[in-house]
Amino acid sequence: MKKHAFIIVFAVVAIAAFIYLLAAPPAEFLALDGSTRLIILIALFMVAEFPITILLIEKFVRGNREEAAKQQRTPSSDHLPRPTL
């Protein structure tokens, strides 16, 4: 769970920085070229999006594993003993 907390905090900080640069950019950021600002914003957005994507993929994979484990625990008709005559 510590790994998840670190990833979530990392994503929240990156999203907060992204919103800060969009809403109230400092003078140093405004002094940059338009294309440089765009590259910085895109990179920051990608950094913010990456941990969230990792968590979603991990949740999806874990969900599939749990679903497969549930299916293995429930007996199907092939595994039931056949009645004898």
Beta strands, then each sheet from edge to edge (+ up, - down):
end
